[in-house]
């Protein structure tokens, strides 16, 4: 569920943050579900526990997770803000792609044909 690429230029703690967010958005992690323990995940991923703790601290600062001393970190019950932010980011990226397509000469009809045929 939580993965990292040790060869990536993206810092490991950021990869963990993104991986947890993705797991929440995809439904792999639900509200009040416990995240893997820091030490266990550190062994599993073969990375320093402080790196995982840093990621969990960032997630907590963003109100995506909460911690209970002695018990661990859990997914917040209200992940609506995370979903809203993800939705807004996707809309922004889609608008950018549409602008690029328009500049490249792709017609509105071609775009609508693709959108209307998507998922069929």
C-alpha positions as CSV (number, residue, x, y, z in Angstrom):
1,X,0.0,0.0,0.0
2,X,2.8,2.5,0.9
3,X,5.6,2.3,-1.6
4,X,8.8,4.3,-2.3
5,X,11.3,4.5,-5.2
6,X,14.7,4.8,-3.7
7,X,16.1,5.9,-7.1
8,X,13.6,8.7,-7.4
9,X,14.7,12.3,-7.0
10,X,11.6,13.0,-5.0
11,X,12.4,12.8,-1.2
12,X,11.3,9.6,0.4
13,X,9.1,11.4,3.0
14,X,7.3,13.1,0.2
15,X,6.8,9.8,-1.6
16,X,5.3,8.4,1.6
17,X,3.0,11.4,2.0
18,X,1.8,11.0,-1.6
19,X,1.4,7.2,-1.2
20,X,-0.8,7.6,1.9
21,X,-2.9,10.3,0.1
22,X,-3.3,8.0,-2.9
23,X,-4.3,5.1,-0.7
24,X,-7.0,7.3,1.0
25,X,-8.3,8.7,-2.3
26,X,-8.5,5.2,-3.8
27,X,-10.3,3.8,-0.8
28,X,-7.5,1.4,0.3
29,X,-7.3,3.4,3.6
30,X,-10.6,4.4,5.1
31,X,-11.6,6.8,7.9
32,X,-10.2,5.9,11.3
33,X,-8.1,3.1,9.8
34,X,-4.6,2.7,11.3
35,X,-1.5,3.5,9.2
36,X,1.4,1.0,9.4
37,X,3.5,1.4,12.5
38,X,6.6,3.6,12.0
39,X,9.1,0.9,12.9
40,X,7.3,-1.9,11.0
41,X,7.1,0.3,7.9
42,X,10.8,1.3,8.3
43,X,11.8,-2.4,8.3
44,X,9.5,-3.2,5.4
45,X,10.8,-0.3,3.2
46,X,14.3,-0.5,4.5
47,X,14.5,3.2,5.4
48,X,15.1,5.3,8.5
49,X,12.1,5.4,10.9
50,X,12.7,9.2,11.2
51,X,11.8,9.6,7.5
52,X,8.5,7.8,8.1
53,X,7.8,9.8,11.2
54,X,8.5,13.0,9.2
55,X,5.9,11.9,6.6
56,X,3.3,11.1,9.3
57,X,3.9,14.5,11.0
58,X,3.3,16.3,7.7
59,X,0.1,14.3,7.1
60,X,-1.0,15.1,10.6
61,X,-0.3,18.8,10.1
62,X,-2.5,18.7,7.0
63,X,-5.3,17.0,9.0
64,X,-5.2,13.9,6.9
65,X,-4.2,11.7,9.8
66,X,-4.4,12.0,13.5
67,X,-2.3,10.2,16.1
68,X,-3.1,8.6,19.4
69,X,-0.1,8.4,21.7
70,X,1.0,4.8,22.3
71,X,-1.5,3.6,19.6
72,X,-0.3,5.0,16.3
73,X,-1.6,7.1,13.4
74,X,-5.0,6.9,11.9
75,X,-6.8,8.3,8.8
76,X,-9.0,11.3,9.7
77,X,-12.7,10.7,9.5
78,X,-13.0,13.9,7.4
79,X,-11.0,13.4,4.2
80,X,-13.3,15.6,2.2
81,X,-10.7,18.4,2.1
82,X,-8.1,16.0,0.6
83,X,-10.6,14.8,-2.0
84,X,-11.6,18.5,-2.8
85,X,-7.9,19.5,-3.2
86,X,-7.3,16.4,-5.5
87,X,-10.4,17.3,-7.5
88,X,-9.3,20.9,-7.9
89,X,-5.8,19.8,-9.0
90,X,-7.2,17.4,-11.6
91,X,-9.5,20.2,-13.0
92,X,-6.5,22.5,-13.2
93,X,-4.4,19.9,-15.0
94,X,-7.3,19.1,-17.4
95,X,-7.7,22.7,-18.2
96,X,-3.9,22.9,-19.0
97,X,-4.2,19.9,-21.2
98,X,-7.2,21.4,-23.0
99,X,-5.2,24.7,-23.6
100,X,-2.3,22.7,-24.9
101,X,-4.6,20.7,-27.2
102,X,-6.2,23.9,-28.5
103,X,-2.8,25.5,-29.2
104,X,-1.8,22.3,-31.0
105,X,-4.8,22.6,-33.4
106,X,-7.0,19.9,-31.9
107,X,-10.6,20.9,-32.5
108,X,-13.3,21.2,-29.8
109,X,-15.2,18.5,-31.7
110,X,-12.2,16.1,-31.5
111,X,-11.9,16.7,-27.8
112,X,-15.6,16.2,-27.2
113,X,-15.6,13.0,-29.3
114,X,-12.8,11.7,-27.1
115,X,-14.6,12.7,-23.9
116,X,-17.9,11.3,-25.1
117,X,-16.3,8.0,-26.1
118,X,-14.3,7.7,-23.0
119,X,-15.1,4.6,-20.9
120,X,-17.2,2.9,-23.6
